[in-house]
Amino acid sequence: MFGPTSRPPARIGPPDGRASTWLGERRRRTPGCRAGSGSRASIPVRRRTRPDVELTDASASAAIRAWCAAGVTAVAAYNDDVAAALVGAALRMDLALPHDLSVIGHDDTPLASMFEPQLSTISVNTVGLGRYFAELALSAVERRPVPTAGPELQVSLVPRASTAPLSLTS
């Protein structure tokens, strides 16, 4: 995660708690996926200081105020829409992005590159992911071995202007 300091970033999850539960379980079961696990992606992540951010300026502004009060300098949003809501609210609050607050989204939607500042995001090969899930379902129905996850399941960071370079100094 990107942030101008080494303080842990906040993570904002989806409004639907079931997705948060599923994502947490997925991270628990995936070796090296947990933040702070000693893996190469070992960056401490602060638990959400606000459970949801709706796509409204009031909701995004309230979350940002809470995070700023808690010393949060970086936020990983559930998707690019939530990231855009946070960036818009932060700019209306006269925060300098990414100096005061870094925000990263997920999905690499067209909005991410058209927004100002352009949103850093995580890109996922959704076609490859769909094919893998179809193969996974077919393997279960046909009682064959689980397919191997290949390069089609890779995700990539798309760094843009909404995040500052990572600083791991104490």
C-alpha positions in Angstrom: 0.0 0.0 0.0 1.2 3.5 -0.7 1.4 6.2 1.9 3.6 9.2 2.7 4.4 7.7 6.1 4.9 4.2 7.6 1.6 4.3 9.5 -0.7 1.4 8.6 -3.3 2.1 5.9 -7.0 1.8 6.4 -8.9 -0.8 4.3 -12.5 -0.1 3.4 -14.6 -3.1 2.6 -17.8 -3.6 0.8 -21.1 -2.6 2.4 -22.3 -6.2 2.2 -20.8 -7.9 5.2 -20.9 -11.3 3.5 -18.3 -10.2 1.0 -16.0 -9.0 3.9 -16.4 -12.4 5.6 -15.6 -14.3 2.4 -12.5 -12.1 1.7 -11.2 -12.5 5.2 -11.6 -16.3 5.0 -9.9 -16.3 1.6 -6.9 -14.3 3.0 -6.7 -16.6 6.0 -6.5 -19.7 3.8 -4.0 -18.3 1.2 -0.4 -18.6 2.3 1.4 -15.2 2.2 -1.8 -13.3 1.6 -2.2 -11.9 5.1 -0.8 -8.5 5.9 2.0 -8.7 8.4 2.5 -12.4 7.8 6.2 -12.1 7.0 5.6 -12.6 3.3 7.0 -10.3 0.7 3.7 -8.3 0.8 4.0 -7.9 4.6 2.6 -4.4 5.2 0.5 -3.9 8.4 -3.1 -3.0 7.6 -5.3 -1.3 10.2 -8.7 -2.7 10.5 -11.5 -0.6 9.1 -12.1 2.5 11.3 -15.5 2.9 9.6 -17.5 -0.1 8.4 -18.9 1.3 5.1 -18.5 4.1 2.7 -21.6 4.7 0.6 -21.3 6.5 -2.7 -22.2 9.9 -1.2 -20.1 12.9 -0.3 -21.4 12.9 3.3 -20.4 9.2 3.8 -17.0 9.6 2.2 -16.3 12.8 4.1 -17.2 11.3 7.5 -14.9 8.3 6.8 -12.0 10.6 5.9 -12.5 12.7 9.0 -12.4 9.6 11.1 -9.3 8.3 9.4 -7.5 11.6 9.6 -8.3 11.7 13.3 -6.8 8.2 13.7 -3.6 9.2 11.8 -4.5 7.2 8.6 -2.6 8.4 5.5 -3.6 5.7 3.0 -6.8 3.9 2.1 -7.4 0.7 0.1 -11.0 1.0 -1.2 -13.2 -1.9 -2.1 -13.5 -0.7 -5.8 -12.8 2.2 -8.0 -16.2 3.8 -7.4 -15.6 4.0 -3.7 -12.0 5.2 -4.3 -13.4 8.0 -6.5 -16.0 9.0 -3.8 -13.1 9.2 -1.3 -10.9 11.2 -3.6 -13.7 13.6 -4.4 -14.5 14.1 -0.8 -10.9 14.6 0.2 -10.4 17.2 -2.5 -13.5 19.1 -1.3 -12.0 18.9 2.2 -8.9 20.7 0.8 -6.7 17.6 1.4 -3.7 17.3 -0.9 -3.6 13.9 -2.7 -1.5 11.9 -2.4 0.5 14.0 0.2 -2.2 14.1 2.9 -4.1 10.9 1.9 -3.3 8.1 -0.6 -6.2 6.2 -2.1 -6.2 3.1 -4.2 -9.2 1.4 -5.8 -9.8 -2.0 -7.3 -11.1 -3.1 -10.8 -9.2 -0.7 -13.1 -12.5 0.7 -14.4 -12.4 3.4 -17.1 -13.3 5.9 -14.4 -9.9 5.3 -12.7 -7.9 6.7 -15.6 -10.4 9.6 -16.4 -10.7 10.8 -12.8 -8.5 13.7 -11.6 -6.2 12.8 -10.0 -6.1 9.5 -11.8 -6.8 6.7 -9.4 -4.2 4.1 -8.6 -6.0 0.7 -8.8 -5.6 -3.0 -8.9 -6.3 -4.7 -12.3 -7.8 -8.1 -12.4 -8.1 -10.3 -15.6 -11.8 -10.8 -15.2 -12.1 -12.9 -18.4 -9.4 -15.3 -17.1 -11.0 -15.3 -13.7 -14.3 -16.2 -15.2 -12.8 -19.0 -17.2 -11.0 -20.4 -14.1 -14.3 -20.3 -12.1 -16.1 -22.1 -14.9 -13.4 -24.8 -15.0 -13.6 -25.0 -11.2 -17.3 -25.5 -11.3 -17.1 -28.1 -14.1 -14.3 -30.0 -12.1 -16.6 -30.2 -9.1 -19.6 -31.4 -11.2 -17.5 -33.9 -13.2 -15.6 -35.0 -10.1 -12.2 -34.2 -11.7 -9.2 -32.6 -10.0 -9.3 -28.9 -9.3 -7.8 -26.9 -12.1 -4.4 -25.2 -11.5 -4.6 -21.5 -11.2 -2.5 -20.1 -14.1 -1.3 -16.7 -15.2 -4.9 -15.7 -16.1 -5.5 -15.2 -12.4 -2.7 -12.7 -11.9 -3.5 -9.2 -10.6 -1.4 -6.1 -11.2 -0.9 -2.8 -9.6 -1.7 0.2 -11.8 0.1 3.1 -10.0 -1.3 6.5 -10.8 -1.5 10.0 -9.2 -3.8 9.1 -6.2 -1.0 7.3 -4.2 2.3 8.3 -2.9 5.4 6.0 -3.1 5.5 3.4 -0.3 7.6 4.3 2.7 8.6 1.4 5.0 10.8 3.4 7.4 9.8 3.5 11.0 
